[in-house]
Amino acid sequence: MHKVRDVMTRTVITAGEAETFRELAARMLDHHVSALPVMDADGQVVGVVSEADLLVKEAAMADSSLWGSSLRGRRGTMATAELARDLMTGPAVTIGPDAGVAEAARLMTARRVKRLPVVDSGGRLLGIISRVDVLSVFRRPDQEIRAEVADDVALRQFGIHPDRLQVKVQAGIVTVAGELASHAAAVQLIRAIRHVEGVVNVRSQLTFPAGEPAGAPEPPG
């Protein structure tokens, strides 16, 4: 299973808390990045400032000019923000290098962020992982996916001998056929296959003694 350290970008362009709007914008343009982890004086990641944050500042300034001093909340604060510490989104949502790529994807989705600074146990910045990095696992060859499904999942996790299961993988879509002991066993197997890295979808042709196909709707997960 791929870990965050396997796909993260190790060379990270950062910013200090006291850097100005103009400095931040110039750095993003010069290095062709869309966001910068913001570091405090102790080298800890305290937030992330992105293109979106800078655009919010610009929009807030325009609204402030139009409506005077009536802006409140974040838009009012952003209208007068000048430094990275005021422009950034914080505290930073971070992840460790040994976390799974799937965990990174879940965290990005749950916290609605496009990237995660990767830090060690002491909070030291090691890299950054983005949505593009997470999606890179879907380039995994079909034969590797099939081997993991047949050997690691079916045989080692569930004790299902290869002779009892037919596994085909095309473009990341796993088709699995064979007869299992129960519908519950089939559902558990399908769920485990879905968590294999690079799997786009699972198509079940599984049956069991009662004859009911396991491809019928089952709880998500």
N, CA and C atoms as a LAMMPS dump frame, in Angstrom:
ITEM: TIMESTEP
0
ITEM: NUMBER OF ATOMS
663
ITEM: BOX BOUNDS ff ff ff
-5.0000000000000000e+02 5.0000000000000000e+02
-5.0000000000000000e+02 5.0000000000000000e+02
-5.0000000000000000e+02 5.0000000000000000e+02
ITEM: ATOMS id mol type element x y z
1 1 1 N 0.842 -1.188 0
2 1 2 C 0 0 0
3 1 3 C 0.881 1.244 0
4 2 1 N 0.578 2.159 -0.899
5 2 2 C 1.352 3.386 -0.98
6 2 3 C 1.111 4.254 0.249
7 3 1 N 2.178 4.847 0.734
8 3 2 C 2.097 5.788 1.836
9 3 3 C 2.292 7.198 1.302
10 4 1 N 1.949 8.162 2.131
11 4 2 C 2.085 9.564 1.745
12 4 3 C 3.503 9.867 1.292
13 5 1 N 4.499 9.315 1.989
14 5 2 C 5.893 9.589 1.64
15 5 3 C 6.238 9.123 0.224
16 6 1 N 5.478 8.164 -0.302
17 6 2 C 5.769 7.626 -1.635
18 6 3 C 5.349 8.568 -2.756
19 7 1 N 4.371 9.414 -2.51
20 7 2 C 3.816 10.242 -3.586
21 7 3 C 3.937 11.738 -3.326
22 8 1 N 4.346 12.14 -2.13
23 8 2 C 4.407 13.563 -1.805
24 8 3 C 5.511 14.269 -2.585
25 9 1 N 5.385 15.581 -2.714
26 9 2 C 6.428 16.423 -3.286
27 9 3 C 7.352 16.849 -2.147
28 10 1 N 8.643 16.556 -2.306
29 10 2 C 9.584 16.792 -1.206
30 10 3 C 10.161 18.202 -1.196
31 11 1 N 10.261 18.825 -2.345
32 11 2 C 10.76 20.196 -2.403
33 11 3 C 9.574 21.14 -2.287
34 12 1 N 9.485 21.833 -1.166
35 12 2 C 8.322 22.663 -0.882
36 12 3 C 8.73 24.128 -0.798
37 13 1 N 8.03 24.96 -1.519
38 13 2 C 8.227 26.401 -1.442
39 13 3 C 7.348 26.919 -0.303
40 14 1 N 7.935 27.579 0.683
41 14 2 C 7.2 28.026 1.857
42 14 3 C 7.219 29.543 1.974
43 15 1 N 6.493 30.034 2.97
44 15 2 C 6.458 31.466 3.26
45 15 3 C 6.559 31.674 4.76
46 16 1 N 7.046 32.834 5.159
47 16 2 C 7.073 33.207 6.564
48 16 3 C 5.817 33.972 6.937
49 17 1 N 5.514 33.998 8.233
50 17 2 C 4.288 34.646 8.697
51 17 3 C 4.228 36.139 8.354
52 18 1 N 5.405 36.787 8.268
53 18 2 C 5.438 38.237 8.071
54 18 3 C 5.576 38.652 6.612
55 19 1 N 5.514 37.69 5.693
56 19 2 C 5.643 38.052 4.284
57 19 3 C 4.381 38.762 3.797
58 20 1 N 4.578 39.673 2.872
59 20 2 C 3.485 40.518 2.411
60 20 3 C 2.704 39.873 1.269
61 21 1 N 1.54 40.435 1.016
62 21 2 C 0.696 39.985 -0.094
63 21 3 C 1.496 39.957 -1.392
64 22 1 N 2.208 41.036 -1.665
65 22 2 C 2.963 41.128 -2.916
66 22 3 C 4.046 40.052 -2.98
67 23 1 N 4.731 39.806 -1.869
68 23 2 C 5.772 38.775 -1.837
69 23 3 C 5.177 37.39 -2.063
70 24 1 N 4.041 37.138 -1.46
71 24 2 C 3.381 35.845 -1.615
72 24 3 C 2.962 35.616 -3.063
73 25 1 N 2.337 36.635 -3.659
74 25 2 C 1.887 36.512 -5.048
75 25 3 C 3.071 36.287 -5.981
76 26 1 N 4.159 37.025 -5.763
77 26 2 C 5.341 36.884 -6.605
78 26 3 C 5.948 35.491 -6.478
79 27 1 N 5.982 34.966 -5.263
80 27 2 C 6.576 33.641 -5.067
81 27 3 C 5.761 32.561 -5.763
82 28 1 N 4.45 32.658 -5.658
83 28 2 C 3.609 31.681 -6.353
84 28 3 C 3.839 31.73 -7.858
85 29 1 N 3.909 32.927 -8.403
86 29 2 C 4.122 33.081 -9.846
87 29 3 C 5.511 32.596 -10.257
88 30 1 N 6.519 32.946 -9.484
89 30 2 C 7.896 32.583 -9.834
90 30 3 C 8.126 31.079 -9.805
91 31 1 N 7.467 30.397 -8.861
92 31 2 C 7.705 28.96 -8.681
93 31 3 C 6.581 28.097 -9.251
94 32 1 N 5.581 28.732 -9.857
95 32 2 C 4.464 28.004 -10.492
96 32 3 C 3.768 27.08 -9.495
97 33 1 N 3.471 27.599 -8.315
98 33 2 C 2.72 26.848 -7.309
99 33 3 C 1.459 27.624 -6.972
100 34 1 N 0.467 26.925 -6.466
101 34 2 C -0.815 27.563 -6.163
102 34 3 C -1.036 27.77 -4.675
103 35 1 N -0.082 27.346 -3.854
104 35 2 C -0.221 27.521 -2.409
105 35 3 C 1.138 27.421 -1.741
106 36 1 N 1.246 28.039 -0.55
107 36 2 C 2.497 28.047 0.207
108 36 3 C 2.217 27.712 1.667
109 37 1 N 2.843 26.67 2.226
110 37 2 C 2.767 26.474 3.679
111 37 3 C 3.416 27.672 4.376
112 38 1 N 2.794 28.137 5.431
113 38 2 C 3.313 29.282 6.175
114 38 3 C 3.991 28.773 7.448
115 39 1 N 5.241 29.196 7.655
116 39 2 C 6.058 28.716 8.765
117 39 3 C 6.205 29.808 9.816
118 40 1 N 6.193 29.402 11.097
119 40 2 C 6.465 30.371 12.149
120 40 3 C 7.961 30.426 12.432
121 41 1 N 8.343 31.206 13.445
122 41 2 C 9.765 31.398 13.742
123 41 3 C 10.444 30.116 14.202
124 42 1 N 9.666 29.146 14.698
125 42 2 C 10.223 27.873 15.168
126 42 3 C 10.252 26.809 14.08
127 43 1 N 9.864 27.182 12.865
128 43 2 C 9.866 26.22 11.77
129 43 3 C 8.661 25.307 11.739
130 44 1 N 7.607 25.659 12.463
131 44 2 C 6.383 24.863 12.475
132 44 3 C 5.417 25.386 11.419
133 45 1 N 4.651 24.476 10.806
134 45 2 C 3.64 24.874 9.828
135 45 3 C 2.418 25.382 10.586
136 46 1 N 2.058 26.639 10.357
137 46 2 C 0.936 27.222 11.086
138 46 3 C -0.285 27.459 10.195
139 47 1 N -0.1 27.342 8.894
140 47 2 C -1.216 27.549 7.987
141 47 3 C -0.78 27.38 6.55
142 48 1 N -1.704 27.603 5.645
143 48 2 C -1.422 27.548 4.211
144 48 3 C -2.081 28.753 3.565
145 49 1 N -1.33 29.467 2.746
146 49 2 C -1.906 30.563 1.982
147 49 3 C -1.945 30.144 0.516
148 50 1 N -3.103 30.281 -0.092
149 50 2 C -3.298 29.801 -1.458
150 50 3 C -3.715 30.936 -2.38
151 51 1 N -3.739 30.633 -3.659
152 51 2 C -4.254 31.598 -4.634
153 51 3 C -5.667 32.026 -4.258
154 52 1 N -6.455 31.066 -3.779
155 52 2 C -7.831 31.376 -3.398
156 52 3 C -7.874 32.398 -2.264
157 53 1 N -6.958 32.276 -1.3
158 53 2 C -6.907 33.246 -0.202
159 53 3 C -6.587 34.645 -0.718
160 54 1 N -5.648 34.719 -1.661
161 54 2 C -5.28 36.02 -2.214
162 54 3 C -6.431 36.62 -3.021
163 55 1 N -7.177 35.761 -3.708
164 55 2 C -8.331 36.25 -4.465
165 55 3 C -9.436 36.732 -3.536
166 56 1 N -9.613 36.042 -2.415
167 56 2 C -10.601 36.49 -1.422
168 56 3 C -10.228 37.875 -0.911
169 57 1 N -8.946 38.082 -0.664
170 57 2 C -8.458 39.396 -0.234
171 57 3 C -8.808 40.465 -1.275
172 58 1 N -8.548 40.17 -2.55
173 58 2 C -8.839 41.132 -3.612
174 58 3 C -10.335 41.433 -3.68
175 59 1 N -11.153 40.384 -3.584
176 59 2 C -12.601 40.573 -3.647
177 59 3 C -13.096 41.37 -2.44
178 60 1 N -12.527 41.07 -1.263
179 60 2 C -12.928 41.782 -0.047
180 60 3 C -12.561 43.256 -0.135
181 61 1 N -11.404 43.549 -0.718
182 61 2 C -10.999 44.941 -0.895
183 61 3 C -11.974 45.679 -1.798
184 62 1 N -12.389 45.005 -2.876
185 62 2 C -13.347 45.627 -3.797
186 62 3 C -14.677 45.891 -3.097
187 63 1 N -15.139 44.904 -2.298
188 63 2 C -16.396 45.071 -1.565
189 63 3 C -16.281 46.189 -0.542
190 64 1 N -15.118 46.274 0.102
191 64 2 C -14.903 47.308 1.112
192 64 3 C -14.965 48.696 0.497
193 65 1 N -14.389 48.815 -0.704
194 65 2 C -14.423 50.111 -1.403
195 65 3 C -15.85 50.474 -1.781
196 66 1 N -16.641 49.446 -2.112
197 66 2 C -18.01 49.686 -2.562
198 66 3 C -18.948 49.997 -1.404
199 67 1 N -18.765 49.236 -0.291
200 67 2 C -19.703 49.335 0.826
201 67 3 C -19.139 50.047 2.054
202 68 1 N -17.947 50.561 1.938
203 68 2 C -17.37 51.269 3.069
204 68 3 C -16.89 50.305 4.139
205 69 1 N -17.087 50.617 5.376
206 69 2 C -16.581 49.797 6.496
207 69 3 C -17.613 48.816 7.03
208 70 1 N -18.654 48.525 6.24
209 70 2 C -19.747 47.678 6.732
210 70 3 C -19.423 46.196 6.69
211 71 1 N -18.326 45.791 6.051
212 71 2 C -17.985 44.374 5.964
213 71 3 C -17.611 43.831 7.334
214 72 1 N -18.086 42.634 7.625
215 72 2 C -17.787 41.997 8.902
216 72 3 C -17.252 40.593 8.671
217 73 1 N -16.816 39.969 9.747
218 73 2 C -16.339 38.591 9.676
219 73 3 C -15.067 38.477 8.867
220 74 1 N -14.886 37.308 8.231
221 74 2 C -13.643 37.031 7.508
222 74 3 C -13.425 38.004 6.358
223 75 1 N -14.491 38.365 5.643
224 75 2 C -14.317 39.271 4.505
225 75 3 C -13.841 40.643 4.974
226 76 1 N -14.344 41.084 6.122
227 76 2 C -13.888 42.35 6.66
228 76 3 C -12.43 42.279 7.078
229 77 1 N -12.049 41.149 7.689
230 77 2 C -10.655 40.96 8.1
231 77 3 C -9.744 40.878 6.887
232 78 1 N -10.165 40.131 5.872
233 78 2 C -9.342 39.953 4.677
234 78 3 C -9.159 41.261 3.917
235 79 1 N -10.119 42.145 3.986
236 79 2 C -10.02 43.412 3.257
237 79 3 C -8.825 44.226 3.736
238 80 1 N -8.488 44.095 5.021
239 80 2 C -7.372 44.871 5.572
240 80 3 C -6.122 44.03 5.805
241 81 1 N -6.179 42.729 5.479
242 81 2 C -5.032 41.846 5.702
243 81 3 C -3.874 42.226 4.791
244 82 1 N -2.659 42.173 5.348
245 82 2 C -1.474 42.523 4.575
246 82 3 C -0.4 41.45 4.604
247 83 1 N -0.365 40.66 5.674
248 83 2 C 0.699 39.685 5.872
249 83 3 C 0.183 38.256 5.789
250 84 1 N 1.113 37.322 5.582
251 84 2 C 0.756 35.911 5.433
252 84 3 C -0.045 35.395 6.622
253 85 1 N 0.325 35.834 7.853
254 85 2 C -0.365 35.34 9.037
255 85 3 C -1.853 35.707 9.039
256 86 1 N -2.201 36.803 8.359
257 86 2 C -3.592 37.241 8.29
258 86 3 C -4.314 36.707 7.057
259 87 1 N -3.553 36.399 6.023
260 87 2 C -4.139 35.935 4.767
261 87 3 C -4.333 34.425 4.726
262 88 1 N -3.525 33.704 5.484
263 88 2 C -3.513 32.237 5.399
264 88 3 C -4.775 31.626 5.98
265 89 1 N -5.006 30.385 5.603
266 89 2 C -6.019 29.549 6.227
267 89 3 C -5.32 28.724 7.292
268 90 1 N -5.757 28.839 8.52
269 90 2 C -5.084 28.128 9.599
270 90 3 C -6.07 27.77 10.7
271 91 1 N -5.689 26.896 11.631
272 91 2 C -4.388 26.214 11.656
273 91 3 C -4.245 25.234 10.493
274 92 1 N -3.02 24.88 10.205
275 92 2 C -2.756 23.999 9.072
276 92 3 C -3.31 22.605 9.318
277 93 1 N -3.907 22.022 8.279
278 93 2 C -4.317 20.612 8.321
279 93 3 C -3.143 19.817 7.758
280 94 1 N -2.515 18.999 8.576
281 94 2 C -1.313 18.276 8.169
282 94 3 C -1.522 16.775 8.244
283 95 1 N -0.545 16.045 7.73
284 95 2 C -0.593 14.582 7.764
285 95 3 C 0.832 14.061 7.906
286 96 1 N 0.976 12.855 8.452
287 96 2 C 2.289 12.255 8.631
288 96 3 C 2.728 11.493 7.39
289 97 1 N 4.022 11.263 7.238
290 97 2 C 4.542 10.596 6.035
291 97 3 C 4.163 9.126 5.927
292 98 1 N 3.84 8.48 7.05
293 98 2 C 3.52 7.057 7.023
294 98 3 C 2.027 6.768 6.916
295 99 1 N 1.224 7.81 6.819
296 99 2 C -0.212 7.614 6.598
297 99 3 C -0.436 7.08 5.19
298 100 1 N -1.528 6.365 5.001
299 100 2 C -1.865 5.847 3.679
300 100 3 C -2.384 6.941 2.763
301 101 1 N -2.228 6.731 1.469
302 101 2 C -2.722 7.698 0.493
303 101 3 C -4.239 7.836 0.601
304 102 1 N -4.926 6.731 0.878
305 102 2 C -6.383 6.784 1.032
306 102 3 C -6.77 7.666 2.217
307 103 1 N -5.987 7.593 3.288
308 103 2 C -6.252 8.457 4.451
309 103 3 C -6.085 9.925 4.077
310 104 1 N -5.061 10.225 3.272
311 104 2 C -4.861 11.602 2.809
312 104 3 C -6.062 12.069 1.993
313 105 1 N -6.572 11.2 1.13
314 105 2 C -7.734 11.552 0.318
315 105 3 C -8.953 11.834 1.196
316 106 1 N -9.168 10.981 2.211
317 106 2 C -10.308 11.183 3.111
318 106 3 C -10.17 12.497 3.879
319 107 1 N -8.959 12.811 4.322
320 107 2 C -8.74 14.044 5.078
321 107 3 C -8.959 15.273 4.205
322 108 1 N -8.466 15.223 2.964
323 108 2 C -8.691 16.341 2.049
324 108 3 C -10.182 16.564 1.815
325 109 1 N -10.897 15.47 1.647
326 109 2 C -12.342 15.572 1.398
327 109 3 C -13.07 16.109 2.62
328 110 1 N -12.734 15.556 3.794
329 110 2 C -13.416 15.959 5.025
330 110 3 C -13.153 17.416 5.379
331 111 1 N -11.921 17.872 5.149
332 111 2 C -11.564 19.241 5.525
333 111 3 C -11.645 20.223 4.363
334 112 1 N -12.024 19.715 3.197
335 112 2 C -12.221 20.531 2.009
336 112 3 C -10.971 21.338 1.661
337 113 1 N -9.854 20.63 1.614
338 113 2 C -8.592 21.262 1.211
339 113 3 C -8.036 20.516 0.012
340 114 1 N -7.18 21.189 -0.751
341 114 2 C -6.624 20.61 -1.968
342 114 3 C -5.232 20.031 -1.77
343 115 1 N -4.65 20.303 -0.596
344 115 2 C -3.275 19.836 -0.338
345 115 3 C -3.055 19.738 1.156
346 116 1 N -2.072 18.918 1.556
347 116 2 C -1.746 18.744 2.961
348 116 3 C -0.239 18.842 3.155
349 117 1 N 0.243 19.735 4.013
350 117 2 C 1.654 19.685 4.377
351 117 3 C 1.936 18.361 5.102
352 118 1 N 3.062 17.767 4.796
353 118 2 C 3.456 16.501 5.43
354 118 3 C 4.507 16.824 6.479
355 119 1 N 4.247 16.439 7.732
356 119 2 C 5.159 16.772 8.824
357 119 3 C 5.543 15.523 9.602
358 120 1 N 6.723 15.579 10.252
359 120 2 C 7.144 14.469 11.094
360 120 3 C 6.553 14.634 12.488
361 121 1 N 6.927 13.741 13.408
362 121 2 C 6.345 13.765 14.749
363 121 3 C 6.66 15.052 15.506
364 122 1 N 7.722 15.739 15.104
365 122 2 C 8.085 16.995 15.744
366 122 3 C 7.516 18.212 15.051
367 123 1 N 6.69 17.997 14.027
368 123 2 C 6.089 19.104 13.305
369 123 3 C 6.957 19.685 12.219
370 124 1 N 8.096 19.031 11.925
371 124 2 C 8.999 19.531 10.887
372 124 3 C 8.45 19.202 9.508
373 125 1 N 8.484 20.172 8.605
374 125 2 C 7.929 19.989 7.268
375 125 3 C 8.806 19.052 6.448
376 126 1 N 8.177 18.014 5.899
377 126 2 C 8.889 17.03 5.081
378 126 3 C 8.515 17.121 3.606
379 127 1 N 7.332 17.617 3.332
380 127 2 C 6.86 17.668 1.95
381 127 3 C 5.43 18.153 1.913
382 128 1 N 4.791 17.986 0.773
383 128 2 C 3.391 18.368 0.618
384 128 3 C 2.734 17.38 -0.337
385 129 1 N 1.499 17.018 -0.049
386 129 2 C 0.759 16.095 -0.915
387 129 3 C -0.497 16.801 -1.409
388 130 1 N -0.739 16.707 -2.707
389 130 2 C -1.875 17.381 -3.33
390 130 3 C -2.86 16.357 -3.882
391 131 1 N -3.978 16.844 -4.382
392 131 2 C -4.965 15.948 -4.995
393 131 3 C -4.362 15.208 -6.18
394 132 1 N -3.519 15.885 -6.934
395 132 2 C -2.877 15.24 -8.086
396 132 3 C -1.998 14.076 -7.618
397 133 1 N -1.272 14.268 -6.52
398 133 2 C -0.432 13.196 -5.982
399 133 3 C -1.279 11.994 -5.569
400 134 1 N -2.418 12.272 -4.936
401 134 2 C -3.315 11.194 -4.514
402 134 3 C -3.827 10.417 -5.72
403 135 1 N -4.191 11.141 -6.771
404 135 2 C -4.727 10.491 -7.968
405 135 3 C -3.681 9.667 -8.708
406 136 1 N -2.401 9.899 -8.41
407 136 2 C -1.341 9.167 -9.108
408 136 3 C -1.412 7.665 -8.859
409 137 1 N -2.048 7.238 -7.75
410 137 2 C -2.121 5.798 -7.473
411 137 3 C -2.992 5.084 -8.502
412 138 1 N -3.854 5.83 -9.209
413 138 2 C -4.718 5.195 -10.198
414 138 3 C -3.99 4.904 -11.505
415 139 1 N -2.7 5.216 -11.55
416 139 2 C -1.878 4.814 -12.688
417 139 3 C -1.303 3.412 -12.471
418 140 1 N -1.646 2.796 -11.362
419 140 2 C -1.112 1.475 -11.037
420 140 3 C -1.519 0.457 -12.097
421 141 1 N -0.582 -0.366 -12.582
422 141 2 C -0.908 -1.357 -13.618
423 141 3 C -1.972 -2.356 -13.165
424 142 1 N -2.814 -2.764 -14.112
425 142 2 C -3.885 -3.717 -13.802
426 142 3 C -3.346 -5.024 -13.233
427 143 1 N -2.191 -5.482 -13.745
428 143 2 C -1.673 -6.762 -13.266
429 143 3 C -1.252 -6.693 -11.8
430 144 1 N -0.791 -5.519 -11.353
431 144 2 C -0.441 -5.358 -9.94
432 144 3 C -1.693 -5.386 -9.066
433 145 1 N -2.734 -4.731 -9.554
434 145 2 C -3.998 -4.726 -8.816
435 145 3 C -4.542 -6.142 -8.703
436 146 1 N -4.518 -6.879 -9.822
437 146 2 C -5.032 -8.244 -9.815
438 146 3 C -4.253 -9.122 -8.839
439 147 1 N -2.935 -8.974 -8.828
440 147 2 C -2.109 -9.782 -7.93
441 147 3 C -2.457 -9.503 -6.468
442 148 1 N -2.663 -8.233 -6.133
443 148 2 C -2.998 -7.906 -4.747
444 148 3 C -4.377 -8.425 -4.373
445 149 1 N -5.335 -8.3 -5.294
446 149 2 C -6.684 -8.799 -5.016
447 149 3 C -6.671 -10.312 -4.804
448 150 1 N -5.998 -11.032 -5.689
449 150 2 C -6.007 -12.493 -5.632
450 150 3 C -5.164 -13.041 -4.489
451 151 1 N -3.964 -12.468 -4.294
452 151 2 C -3.033 -13.027 -3.318
453 151 3 C -3.192 -12.438 -1.922
454 152 1 N -3.2 -11.122 -1.835
455 152 2 C -3.236 -10.488 -0.516
456 152 3 C -4.645 -10.445 0.076
457 153 1 N -5.627 -10.05 -0.746
458 153 2 C -6.981 -9.901 -0.218
459 153 3 C -7.696 -11.245 -0.132
460 154 1 N -7.885 -11.892 -1.286
461 154 2 C -8.673 -13.124 -1.301
462 154 3 C -8 -14.26 -0.517
463 155 1 N -6.742 -14.532 -0.823
464 155 2 C -6.079 -15.679 -0.209
465 155 3 C -5.664 -15.42 1.233
466 156 1 N -4.905 -14.335 1.472
467 156 2 C -4.359 -14.115 2.815
468 156 3 C -5.396 -13.583 3.802
469 157 1 N -6.249 -12.654 3.367
470 157 2 C -7.226 -12.083 4.287
471 157 3 C -8.448 -12.971 4.491
472 158 1 N -8.882 -13.611 3.393
473 158 2 C -10.133 -14.371 3.476
474 158 3 C -9.954 -15.873 3.322
475 159 1 N -8.748 -16.323 3.015
476 159 2 C -8.502 -17.753 2.883
477 159 3 C -9.198 -18.372 1.683
478 160 1 N -9.441 -17.58 0.645
479 160 2 C -10.11 -18.082 -0.552
480 160 3 C -9.05 -18.519 -1.551
481 161 1 N -9.022 -19.782 -1.88
482 161 2 C -8.019 -20.32 -2.811
483 161 3 C -8.262 -19.76 -4.211
484 162 1 N -7.186 -19.463 -4.954
485 162 2 C -7.328 -18.919 -6.313
486 162 3 C -8.223 -19.748 -7.224
487 163 1 N -8.311 -21.066 -7.002
488 163 2 C -9.164 -21.91 -7.837
489 163 3 C -10.641 -21.597 -7.659
490 164 1 N -10.991 -20.965 -6.535
491 164 2 C -12.405 -20.686 -6.244
492 164 3 C -12.834 -19.295 -6.701
493 165 1 N -11.869 -18.505 -7.187
494 165 2 C -12.179 -17.12 -7.497
495 165 3 C -11.555 -16.723 -8.831
496 166 1 N -12.32 -16.08 -9.664
497 166 2 C -11.804 -15.558 -10.926
498 166 3 C -11.749 -14.033 -10.827
499 167 1 N -10.566 -13.494 -11.038
500 167 2 C -10.362 -12.054 -10.908
501 167 3 C -9.841 -11.484 -12.225
502 168 1 N -10.552 -10.51 -12.758
503 168 2 C -10.109 -9.809 -13.96
504 168 3 C -10.054 -8.321 -13.65
505 169 1 N -9.05 -7.631 -14.183
506 169 2 C -8.911 -6.189 -13.97
507 169 3 C -8.655 -5.511 -15.305
508 170 1 N -9.465 -4.522 -15.608
509 170 2 C -9.283 -3.742 -16.832
510 170 3 C -9.531 -2.269 -16.516
511 171 1 N -8.517 -1.445 -16.761
512 171 2 C -8.584 -0.003 -16.502
513 171 3 C -8.962 0.288 -15.052
514 172 1 N -8.464 -0.555 -14.157
515 172 2 C -8.719 -0.363 -12.737
516 172 3 C -10.044 -0.921 -12.246
517 173 1 N -10.853 -1.443 -13.163
518 173 2 C -12.155 -2.018 -12.784
519 173 3 C -11.986 -3.508 -12.553
520 174 1 N -12.292 -3.942 -11.325
521 174 2 C -12.113 -5.343 -10.934
522 174 3 C -13.429 -6.093 -11.098
523 175 1 N -13.373 -7.184 -11.857
524 175 2 C -14.518 -8.085 -11.963
525 175 3 C -14.151 -9.373 -11.247
526 176 1 N -14.965 -9.754 -10.27
527 176 2 C -14.659 -10.93 -9.464
528 176 3 C -15.84 -11.894 -9.526
529 177 1 N -15.529 -13.169 -9.779
530 177 2 C -16.565 -14.193 -9.916
531 177 3 C -16.167 -15.433 -9.124
532 178 1 N -17.171 -16.221 -8.763
533 178 2 C -16.937 -17.443 -8.004
534 178 3 C -18.049 -17.642 -6.992
535 179 1 N -18 -18.77 -6.289
536 179 2 C -19.02 -19.08 -5.294
537 179 3 C -18.423 -19.01 -3.905
538 180 1 N -19.069 -18.225 -3.027
539 180 2 C -18.641 -18.096 -1.643
540 180 3 C -19.677 -18.702 -0.709
541 181 1 N -19.332 -18.769 0.567
542 181 2 C -20.198 -19.452 1.524
543 181 3 C -21.488 -18.694 1.808
544 182 1 N -21.445 -17.343 1.742
545 182 2 C -22.628 -16.562 2.088
546 182 3 C -22.583 -15.194 1.434
547 183 1 N -23.744 -14.551 1.441
548 183 2 C -23.811 -13.189 0.926
549 183 3 C -22.95 -12.256 1.77
550 184 1 N -22.956 -12.45 3.086
551 184 2 C -22.156 -11.611 3.979
552 184 3 C -20.673 -11.707 3.638
553 185 1 N -20.187 -12.92 3.346
554 185 2 C -18.78 -13.099 2.988
555 185 3 C -18.462 -12.376 1.689
556 186 1 N -19.412 -12.417 0.744
557 186 2 C -19.209 -11.737 -0.535
558 186 3 C -19.133 -10.222 -0.348
559 187 1 N -20.008 -9.673 0.503
560 187 2 C -20.009 -8.233 0.764
561 187 3 C -18.691 -7.806 1.39
562 188 1 N -18.191 -8.585 2.351
563 188 2 C -16.922 -8.266 3.001
564 188 3 C -15.767 -8.287 2.007
565 189 1 N -15.773 -9.276 1.117
566 189 2 C -14.722 -9.369 0.108
567 189 3 C -14.756 -8.161 -0.829
568 190 1 N -15.937 -7.792 -1.286
569 190 2 C -16.075 -6.659 -2.198
570 190 3 C -15.581 -5.376 -1.535
571 191 1 N -15.947 -5.198 -0.27
572 191 2 C -15.499 -4.004 0.454
573 191 3 C -13.976 -3.963 0.547
574 192 1 N -13.363 -5.1 0.823
575 192 2 C -11.898 -5.153 0.935
576 192 3 C -11.238 -4.841 -0.406
577 193 1 N -11.805 -5.335 -1.491
578 193 2 C -11.249 -5.076 -2.823
579 193 3 C -11.341 -3.592 -3.153
580 194 1 N -12.419 -2.954 -2.752
581 194 2 C -12.588 -1.522 -3.03
582 194 3 C -11.476 -0.681 -2.396
583 195 1 N -10.885 -1.189 -1.324
584 195 2 C -9.845 -0.44 -0.627
585 195 3 C -8.45 -0.709 -1.182
586 196 1 N -8.338 -1.559 -2.186
587 196 2 C -7.042 -1.791 -2.823
588 196 3 C -6.687 -0.57 -3.658
589 197 1 N -5.467 -0.109 -3.524
590 197 2 C -5.058 1.091 -4.249
591 197 3 C -5.126 0.882 -5.761
592 198 1 N -5.686 1.872 -6.445
593 198 2 C -5.792 1.816 -7.888
594 198 3 C -7.114 1.26 -8.385
595 199 1 N -7.929 0.714 -7.481
596 199 2 C -9.222 0.155 -7.887
597 199 3 C -10.209 1.285 -8.125
598 200 1 N -10.783 1.31 -9.32
599 200 2 C -11.759 2.325 -9.692
600 200 3 C -13.167 1.878 -9.325
601 201 1 N -13.459 0.589 -9.531
602 201 2 C -14.778 0.051 -9.212
603 201 3 C -14.662 -1.471 -9.116
604 202 1 N -15.655 -2.089 -8.477
605 202 2 C -15.704 -3.546 -8.371
606 202 3 C -17.024 -4.033 -8.944
607 203 1 N -16.937 -4.954 -9.893
608 203 2 C -18.132 -5.579 -10.476
609 203 3 C -18.203 -7.017 -9.977
610 204 1 N -19.256 -7.308 -9.264
611 204 2 C -19.38 -8.618 -8.648
612 204 3 C -20.232 -9.57 -9.484
613 205 1 N -19.668 -10.753 -9.721
614 205 2 C -20.416 -11.865 -10.303
615 205 3 C -20.394 -13.031 -9.329
616 206 1 N -20.252 -12.697 -8.036
617 206 2 C -20.174 -13.712 -6.998
618 206 3 C -21.545 -14.309 -6.705
619 207 1 N -21.545 -15.587 -6.393
620 207 2 C -22.765 -16.271 -5.967
621 207 3 C -22.438 -17.091 -4.72
622 208 1 N -23.468 -17.633 -4.093
623 208 2 C -23.275 -18.54 -2.965
624 208 3 C -24.389 -19.575 -3.032
625 209 1 N -24.363 -20.602 -2.188
626 209 2 C -25.273 -21.745 -2.36
627 209 3 C -26.736 -21.401 -2.579
628 210 1 N -27.203 -20.324 -1.949
629 210 2 C -28.61 -19.97 -2.119
630 210 3 C -28.887 -19.434 -3.515
631 211 1 N -27.839 -19.068 -4.239
632 211 2 C -27.994 -18.618 -5.622
633 211 3 C -28.201 -17.149 -5.8
634 212 1 N -28.341 -16.391 -4.718
635 212 2 C -28.552 -14.945 -4.849
636 212 3 C -27.247 -14.262 -5.199
637 213 1 N -27.204 -13.398 -6.239
638 213 2 C -25.951 -12.727 -6.605
639 213 3 C -25.527 -11.722 -5.543
640 214 1 N -24.226 -11.701 -5.258
641 214 2 C -23.709 -10.749 -4.276
642 214 3 C -23.553 -9.367 -4.839
643 215 1 N -23.826 -9.221 -6.14
644 215 2 C -23.697 -7.904 -6.746
645 215 3 C -24.899 -7.013 -6.456
646 216 1 N -25.896 -7.544 -5.715
647 216 2 C -27.033 -6.728 -5.336
648 216 3 C -26.562 -5.611 -4.414
649 217 1 N -27.335 -4.515 -4.297
650 217 2 C -26.9 -3.387 -3.472
651 217 3 C -26.56 -3.807 -2.055
652 218 1 N -25.45 -3.307 -1.555
653 218 2 C -25.059 -3.59 -0.185
654 218 3 C -24.624 -2.295 0.471
655 219 1 N -24.514 -2.265 1.8
656 219 2 C -24.147 -1.013 2.473
657 219 3 C -22.826 -0.493 1.952
658 220 1 N -22.684 0.843 1.847
659 220 2 C -21.428 1.426 1.357
660 220 3 C -20.289 1.195 2.325
661 221 1 N -19.065 1.347 1.818
662 221 2 C -17.881 1.199 2.671
663 221 3 C -16.982 0.17 2.118
